[in-house]
Amino acid sequence: MKKKSYIRLIFDQFWLKRLNRIGLSLVLFMFLIALFAPWISPYSPTAYNLDSALSAPNGIHWLGTDEQGRDVLSRLIYGSRISLSVGFVAVGLYVAIGMFFGALAGYYGGKLDILISRVIEIVMCFPTFFLILAVLAFVGPSLFNIMIVIGITGWTGIARLVRGEFLKLRNQEFVAGIQAAGASAARIIFRHILPNALAPVMVSASFGVASAILVESALSFLGFGVQPPTPSWGDILSQSRDFMDIAWWLTIFPGVAIFLTITAFNLVGEGLRDAIDPRLRKKING
Amino acid sequence: MHYALTLYMTNLLDVQNVSKLFPIKGGFWGKTKGHVRAVHRVSLQVKPGEIVGLVGESGCGKSTLGRTILKLLEPTEGKIVFNGADITHLSPKEMRPLRKEMQIIFQDPYASLNPRMTIGTAIAEPLIVHKLVAKKKRRDRVVELLEMVGLNADAYGKYPHEFSGGQRQRVGIARALSLEPKLIIADEPVSALDVSIQAQIINLLSDLQKKLGLAMIFIAHDLKVVEHISQRIVVMYLGEVMETFDSKDLTNAKHPYTKSLLSAIPIPDPNVKKERIILKGDVPSPINPPTGCVFHTRCPIAVDRCCVEIPQLRPIGPNQQAACHLV
């Protein structure tokens, strides 16, 4: 029997559980929706029609309309683009920053490690959400700014994770072997150690996407997010407050969209975490 | 002067009074509270094409010495001369071109290969780092190396977890040979393997060494293994050299520590009754090594002098040196 590569093994392990399959399918589903939003949304997300304002879900507007008569389904479909891009770009940014500093601290150790670790601890002391709020108040709310601000406040967790992995890996003999072969530090860090440290980073990143989407929704809800008329889930939810007693669909559907997305990413994260469990790793290493 | 120079040149490696101390840090500010004296004033020479066996029990500094020679660790004091050039104070960058001259084989075949890298890539990495073989010929070279260590060419695309310990050790040897080094430090290359596999690997190393004319420092804790493969033996205890001699003179060893090691080798003959020298107590801590001779706390023949005066390594026979007041 042909033995499998590590990635394949993790994927097989991941695929065993039904909840993981559901989570991953949901994530892929969200992706497709965001990608094909212009083709699948029945109406323009910004086209208002005051004649049909606040109509309950019906055959024409499946999820009803808001106070300006805009189609809620279309707005939710377009809103997924905002949520997913914030989630992925912000997390991509902080994973990159976190891996860089974590790798430096873990590989070189000594004074550099002390310096980076203290900086991480200081940044971690700030209540992240209020820091983001404060910074956005200065730079002004926009999609781009939200991504950057979440990105530069969120890297500490990844950095600590990667630092720990590097501390563990840099004393392994295969690293000494490539050092003895005369490889440069950059080559050792990026080509030899980093691929071994990626699995826990992936787990953390999938949880991170979920929480970044939640942060964006919360920011939009508070009016610090993407500015109207661009549809964002948090923003739709925020506007629904005024009509909660007469238009339940304005509250329920964006809530469900956020809930499903967050759950999906968390399921994927948990599934990955279980799949890369060290007991499995032992099985494939030995 | 002239004589000294020629003597100098005949050694591929000349380690002179090398020590390696590891600081122990503690407390809030990470102040140095003491040192672990892993290697203490060790001198040894390796001629081109010669295998020197380095023996001693666990924690006696053999591996640390091996890594210090390769400059994977910085020596605290002393001098390392390789191929006529002083490499003691070379920076990691200056060391890089020299690294292809000296390679290492590790003890643990499970930790010594990158689990995310195919065997082929792992063996090719040193070639890429030193830009030795053109990209197109790289695969051929790796396959050649695989065959040299007794593995099939189809190992190329496989991952380490698909191999047994012995096979992995062969991969480790292929990787070390890829740069065609002059010196290989084999850091307990067989200690983690089954006895039947041990013999295979030792014979492989021995064959390759003869074929390629390598010099080797063979580190082990088994005197019998070392006697089999090497021409000279260096016995270490608690970071210091106790005795050195030609392998053929093993039974003629004089130092009480070497004698106790010798008496631990089983003789496959039930009729031979031999005197077993059993050392009392444990190896003292290298953080606080004994005064005088480091072996005096366990030496069966120690006298008062041994507790105060450090014995120097001195000639006691042809090609034989020992650090003991009493031999």
Chai-1 contact restraints between the chains, C-beta under 6 A:
chainA,res_idxA,chainB,res_idxB,connection_type,confidence,min_distance_angstrom,max_distance_angstrom,comment,restraint_id
A,K3,B,E162,contact,1.0,0.0,6.0,A-B,restraint_1
A,Q172,B,A111,contact,1.0,0.0,6.0,A-B,restraint_2
A,E173,B,F106,contact,1.0,0.0,6.0,A-B,restraint_3
A,E173,B,D108,contact,1.0,0.0,6.0,A-B,restraint_4
A,E173,B,A111,contact,1.0,0.0,6.0,A-B,restraint_5
A,E173,B,S112,contact,1.0,0.0,6.0,A-B,restraint_6
A,F174,B,S112,contact,1.0,0.0,6.0,A-B,restraint_7
A,F174,B,L113,contact,1.0,0.0,6.0,A-B,restraint_8
A,F174,B,N114,contact,1.0,0.0,6.0,A-B,restraint_9
A,A176,B,L72,contact,1.0,0.0,6.0,A-B,restraint_10
A,G177,B,S112,contact,1.0,0.0,6.0,A-B,restraint_11
A,Q179,B,L72,contact,1.0,0.0,6.0,A-B,restraint_12
A,A180,B,L70,contact,1.0,0.0,6.0,A-B,restraint_13
A,A180,B,I104,contact,1.0,0.0,6.0,A-B,restraint_14
A,A181,B,P126,contact,1.0,0.0,6.0,A-B,restraint_15
A,A181,B,V129,contact,1.0,0.0,6.0,A-B,restraint_16
A,G182,B,R96,contact,1.0,0.0,6.0,A-B,restraint_17
A,G182,B,R99,contact,1.0,0.0,6.0,A-B,restraint_18
A,G182,B,V129,contact,1.0,0.0,6.0,A-B,restraint_19
A,A183,B,V129,contact,1.0,0.0,6.0,A-B,restraint_20
A,H192,B,N114,contact,1.0,0.0,6.0,A-B,restraint_21
A,P195,B,R116,contact,1.0,0.0,6.0,A-B,restraint_22
A,N196,B,R116,contact,1.0,0.0,6.0,A-B,restraint_23
A,I284,B,H161,contact,1.0,0.0,6.0,A-B,restraint_24
A,N285,B,P115,contact,1.0,0.0,6.0,A-B,restraint_25
A,N285,B,H161,contact,1.0,0.0,6.0,A-B,restraint_26
